[in-house]
Amino acid sequence: MEAFDVIVLGAGAAGLMCASVAGQRGRRVLLLDHADKVGSKILISGGGRCNFTNLEARAERYLSQNPHFARSALSRYTAQDFIALVEKHRIAYHEKTLGQLFCDGSAREIVAMLMAECRAGNVDVRVRHRVTDITGGEGFRVETDQGAFRADRLVLATGGPSIPKMGATAFSHEVARHFGLAVTETRPALVPLTAAGELLAFCQQLAGVAVEAVVRCSRQSFRENILF
């Protein structure tokens, strides 16, 4: 059975970032994912151009049961830190609206950048590995359909069940519960507003039009474009 310092489950943006940083800090890292390739969600984000960060990212713009988490996370790694990484890899980008930064070219450039960072940390990246069991004790043992691995540290970076068609599942939540960790109830985030009847007929005439609007719910509000 192969042994590592850290096993990272999930080859999305979070998993690739975590694995690359740990590897570049001298840890022996294994990155596992059940998908056929890394960064599937990155490739479809921003219409294929990856809206990789926002200049206006601030802690007070996040809704959380623990407001200190966003403050801590954003102070330790800022939007400017990621922009510096993008510029280091000479990826051209532009600001679209409201501080949103997109690649001039393709989201594939961001995936290539994160993979390059993983290579710099000698991260062992393996896809098509379906996890069948995880046990703890002195470190962790991860069983997969391609063999077993062990490590002192295990990172769950498989995300949530946001886009099932892309292979997203509640795997991390299930593992967390298995080890007795508290799991915050999840709620849908990016969801459409649907219309019917006369309102639908009216909206269909506006297909492709974006209108600036203020959306309010309880005490929270935000200003953005509504796209028909």
C-alpha positions as CSV (number, residue, x, y, z in Angstrom):
1,M,0.0,0.0,0.0
2,E,1.4,3.4,-1.0
3,A,1.9,5.9,1.7
4,F,1.7,9.7,1.5
5,D,1.8,12.7,3.8
6,V,-1.4,14.1,2.5
7,I,-4.3,12.7,0.4
8,V,-6.6,15.2,-1.2
9,L,-9.9,14.0,-2.5
10,G,-11.3,16.1,-5.3
11,A,-9.6,17.6,-8.3
12,G,-11.6,20.8,-8.6
13,A,-10.2,24.3,-7.9
14,A,-10.0,23.8,-4.2
15,G,-8.4,20.4,-4.4
16,L,-5.8,21.5,-7.0
17,M,-4.9,24.6,-4.9
18,C,-4.6,22.6,-1.7
19,A,-2.5,19.9,-3.3
20,S,-0.2,22.3,-5.0
21,V,0.5,24.3,-1.9
22,A,1.0,21.3,0.3
23,G,3.3,19.8,-2.3
24,Q,5.3,23.0,-2.6
25,R,5.7,23.0,1.1
26,G,7.6,19.7,0.9
27,R,4.7,17.3,1.6
28,R,4.3,14.1,-0.4
29,V,0.8,14.6,-1.8
30,L,-1.7,12.3,-3.6
31,L,-4.6,13.9,-5.4
32,L,-7.5,11.5,-6.2
33,D,-10.7,12.1,-8.2
34,H,-13.4,9.8,-9.6
35,A,-13.8,11.8,-12.8
36,D,-12.1,11.2,-16.1
37,K,-10.2,14.6,-15.9
38,V,-9.4,17.3,-13.5
39,G,-11.2,20.7,-13.3
40,S,-14.4,19.8,-15.0
41,K,-16.4,22.5,-13.3
42,I,-13.6,25.1,-13.9
43,L,-14.0,24.4,-17.7
44,I,-17.7,25.3,-17.8
45,S,-17.5,28.3,-15.4
46,G,-17.9,31.8,-16.8
47,G,-19.3,30.5,-20.1
48,G,-16.0,28.6,-20.7
49,R,-13.8,31.6,-19.8
50,C,-13.7,31.0,-16.0
51,N,-14.7,34.0,-13.8
52,F,-11.7,33.2,-11.6
53,T,-12.1,35.9,-8.9
54,N,-13.8,39.2,-8.1
55,L,-12.0,42.4,-7.2
56,E,-14.8,43.2,-4.7
57,A,-14.6,40.0,-2.7
58,R,-15.1,41.0,0.9
59,A,-16.1,39.1,4.0
60,E,-19.2,41.1,4.6
61,R,-20.6,39.9,1.2
62,Y,-20.8,36.3,2.4
63,L,-23.8,34.9,4.3
64,S,-22.6,32.4,6.9
65,Q,-23.5,31.0,10.3
66,N,-19.8,31.8,11.1
67,P,-19.0,35.3,9.7
68,H,-15.4,35.0,11.1
69,F,-14.7,32.2,8.6
70,A,-14.9,34.3,5.5
71,R,-13.0,37.1,7.2
72,S,-10.2,34.7,8.1
73,A,-10.1,32.9,4.7
74,L,-10.1,36.1,2.7
75,S,-7.4,37.8,4.8
76,R,-5.1,34.8,4.5
77,Y,-5.5,34.5,0.7
78,T,-6.8,37.5,-1.1
79,A,-8.2,38.0,-4.6
80,Q,-5.0,39.8,-5.4
81,D,-3.0,36.8,-4.4
82,F,-4.8,34.7,-7.0
83,I,-4.4,37.5,-9.6
84,A,-0.7,37.4,-9.0
85,L,-0.7,33.7,-9.7
86,V,-2.6,34.2,-12.9
87,E,-0.2,36.9,-14.0
88,K,2.8,34.7,-13.1
89,H,1.5,32.2,-15.7
90,R,1.0,35.0,-18.2
91,I,-2.8,34.4,-18.6
92,A,-4.5,37.3,-20.2
93,Y,-7.7,38.5,-18.4
94,H,-10.2,41.3,-18.3
95,E,-12.7,42.8,-15.9
96,K,-16.3,42.3,-17.1
97,T,-18.7,44.0,-14.7
98,L,-18.9,44.5,-11.0
99,G,-15.3,43.4,-10.4
100,Q,-15.6,40.0,-12.2
101,L,-12.4,38.9,-13.8
102,F,-12.5,36.5,-16.8
103,C,-9.8,34.9,-18.9
104,D,-9.4,36.5,-22.4
105,G,-9.0,33.0,-23.8
106,S,-10.3,29.8,-22.2
107,A,-10.9,28.3,-18.8
108,R,-8.5,25.6,-19.8
109,E,-5.7,28.1,-19.1
110,I,-6.7,28.1,-15.4
111,V,-6.8,24.3,-15.3
112,A,-3.3,24.2,-17.0
113,M,-2.0,26.8,-14.4
114,L,-3.2,24.8,-11.4
115,M,-1.8,21.6,-12.9
116,A,1.5,23.3,-13.4
117,E,1.5,24.4,-9.8
118,C,0.8,20.8,-8.8
119,R,3.8,19.6,-10.9
120,A,5.9,22.2,-9.2
121,G,5.0,20.5,-5.9
122,N,5.5,16.9,-7.3
123,V,1.9,16.1,-6.6
124,D,0.8,12.7,-7.7
125,V,-2.5,13.3,-9.6
126,R,-4.7,10.3,-10.3
127,V,-8.2,10.4,-11.9
128,R,-10.7,7.5,-12.4
129,H,-10.3,6.4,-8.8
130,R,-13.6,5.7,-7.1
131,V,-13.3,5.7,-3.3
132,T,-15.0,2.7,-1.8
133,D,-14.0,3.1,1.9
134,I,-12.2,5.4,4.3
135,T,-11.0,4.4,7.7
136,G,-9.2,6.4,10.4
137,G,-7.0,5.7,13.4
138,E,-3.3,6.4,13.1
139,G,-3.7,8.4,10.0
140,F,-6.2,7.5,7.2
141,R,-6.6,4.5,4.9
142,V,-8.4,5.3,1.6
143,E,-9.7,2.3,-0.4
144,T,-10.4,2.8,-4.1
145,D,-11.3,0.6,-7.0
146,Q,-7.7,1.1,-8.1
147,G,-6.0,0.1,-4.8
148,A,-5.5,1.4,-1.3
149,F,-3.5,4.4,0.0
150,R,-2.7,5.8,3.4
151,A,-1.7,9.2,4.7
152,D,-1.3,11.2,7.9
153,R,-3.7,13.8,6.6
154,L,-6.9,13.6,4.6
155,V,-8.4,16.6,2.8
156,L,-12.0,16.5,1.6
157,A,-12.3,18.9,-1.4
158,T,-15.0,17.2,-3.5
159,G,-17.4,20.1,-3.1
160,G,-21.2,19.7,-2.7
161,P,-24.0,18.2,-4.9
162,S,-24.3,21.4,-7.0
163,I,-24.2,19.9,-10.5
164,P,-25.0,16.2,-10.5
165,K,-24.6,16.0,-14.3
166,M,-21.0,16.9,-13.8
167,G,-20.5,14.1,-11.3
168,A,-21.0,16.3,-8.2
169,T,-22.2,14.3,-5.1
170,A,-22.6,14.8,-1.3
171,F,-19.6,12.5,-0.8
172,S,-17.6,14.9,1.5
173,H,-20.7,15.4,3.6
174,E,-21.2,11.7,4.0
175,V,-17.5,11.1,5.0
176,A,-17.7,14.0,7.5
177,R,-20.7,12.5,9.1
178,H,-19.0,9.1,9.1
179,F,-16.2,10.6,11.3
180,G,-18.7,12.4,13.6
181,L,-18.1,15.9,12.2
182,A,-20.9,18.4,12.2
183,V,-22.3,19.2,8.8
184,T,-24.0,22.5,8.0
185,E,-27.3,22.1,6.1
186,T,-26.8,23.2,2.5
187,R,-29.0,25.4,0.5
188,P,-29.1,26.0,-3.3
189,A,-27.2,29.1,-4.5
190,L,-27.2,29.8,-8.2
191,V,-30.7,28.9,-9.2
192,P,-33.0,30.4,-11.8
193,L,-36.3,32.1,-11.3
194,T,-39.0,30.5,-13.4
195,A,-42.1,32.0,-14.9
196,A,-45.4,30.7,-16.4
197,G,-48.4,31.9,-18.3
198,E,-48.6,35.5,-19.4
199,L,-45.4,36.4,-17.5
200,L,-43.5,33.6,-19.3
201,A,-44.8,34.9,-22.7
202,F,-43.6,38.4,-21.8
203,C,-40.2,37.2,-20.6
204,Q,-39.7,35.1,-23.8
205,Q,-39.7,38.4,-25.7
206,L,-36.7,39.6,-23.6
207,A,-34.6,36.5,-24.2
208,G,-30.9,37.5,-24.2
209,V,-31.5,40.8,-22.4
210,A,-29.9,41.6,-19.1
211,V,-31.4,44.2,-16.8
212,E,-29.8,45.7,-13.7
213,A,-31.9,45.0,-10.6
214,V,-31.8,44.9,-6.8
215,V,-32.9,41.7,-5.3
216,R,-34.0,41.6,-1.6
217,C,-34.8,38.7,0.7
218,S,-35.4,39.5,4.4
219,R,-32.6,41.8,5.5
220,Q,-30.2,40.9,2.7
221,S,-30.0,42.5,-0.8
222,F,-27.7,42.7,-3.7
223,R,-27.5,44.5,-7.0
224,E,-26.8,42.5,-10.2
225,N,-28.1,41.8,-13.7
226,I,-31.1,39.6,-14.3
227,L,-30.6,37.7,-17.5
228,F,-33.7,36.6,-19.5
